[in-house]
Amino acid sequence: MEEIYLRSGETAKRLGINEKTLRNWEKSGKLLPHHTDDKNGYKYYTENQIYDFLEGYYGDYKKA
């Protein structure tokens, strides 16, 4: 199955937070980007990271 990559804004939107909170989570190590594009500096997260994070946060979070 192919990974789906999301930029920071879409990741924050799916988590129901703002981008500043996402950046703070990155700084604290709570949720780190999968990778950062060397050319444009965009940070990318995977859908699986979001599901794994929510599962760890809420317990038995299920994919929609």
Residue, then its C-alpha position, 0 to 999 in steps of 0.5 A: m500500500e502506497e503511503i499518503y503524505l500530507r503537508s503540515g497544514e493538512t495534518a493539523k486540519r485532520l488533527g483538529i489543531n492549528e499549525k502552531t500547535l503542530r510545530n510545538w508538538e514537533k519541537s517537544g518530540k510529541l509528533l515528528p514529521h516523516h520527512t522534510d523536503d530539502k528544496n522547499g523546507y515543507k514538512y510531511y507527515t503520513e496518514n499512518q502517523i496520524y492514525d498511530f498518534l490518535e490511537g496512542y492518544y485516545g486508545d483504540y482510535k479506528k481509521a474512518 
